Structures are given as structure tokens and as C-alpha cells.
Amino acid sequence: MTTTTITNSMTTTTSQQRQAMATCSQLLLALVVVAAAVDCMAAFDQDHTPFKPIPDLSVPRIQELGRWAVQQHNDQTGDRLTFTRVNGGQFQIVAPALNYLLAIDATNVDGTASTHSALIFVQYWTNTQRLDSFN
């Protein structure tokens, strides 16, 4: 009778341990799901921050970005636009970088003036610039 009691006691303990481990696993899974959801929400907020006006378009860096965008466009398409100036612009913080949406005045080969919109991604510490669109 003593052997049966010990065996039943061990079976009960093992069953309780399994149940406790299952509960811990479920809690861990729930924690991972919540962490992933919070991470996704943070990424959503970063991707949807509003564009804000560039306070001073005469800053040399802004004009350089406009000139660079025209050159990139020319290299990609074979167009021969000539940069005139950045006449408007906005920026957006997309951690860990910036997007610039610039209104760029240029002239065509025949001398016709035109205004173009350029979206430029800039990551300063890696010295990365990418022309995402030019219309």
C-alpha cells in the first residue's frame, strides 16, 4: 500500500508540473504576441508621421538635394533637365532617417521651365541618399 501511495503521489506531482509548464508556455506566448503588436504599432507610427514644411528653403543643403535629385533623374531617364532651384518642400522623420518632398524648378533642353516633385530618402550617418520618385 505504501508503494501505491508513493506512485500516485508522483503521478499527481508530474501532472501538476505539466500543467504549470503549459500555463507558463501560454503566458510566454501571450507576452511574445503583445511585444510583437507593440513593435508593429511603433513601426506604423514611424511610417505615418506627417510631413512638415521646411522652414528655410535657401539652406544650401536643401538646394544641393534638389540639384542632386535632378541629376539622378537625368541619369536614370536620359532627360537633360537643368536644375534652377528648390521652390518648396517638406520633410518627414522616418526614424532613423528623413524623407524630403521637394518642389524643384528646372528647365528643359529647349529652355522651357517646369516644376517637378521629388521624394528623397536621406540617412545622414550612413551617407545614404535615394531618389524614390521624380515627377
Secondary structure by P-SEA (a helix, b strand, c coil): caaaaaaaaaaaaaaaaaaaaaaaaaaaaaaaaaaaaaaaaaaaaaaccccccccccccaaaaaaaaaaaaaaaaaccccccccccccbbbbbcccbbbbbccccccccccccbbbbbbbbbbcccccccccccc
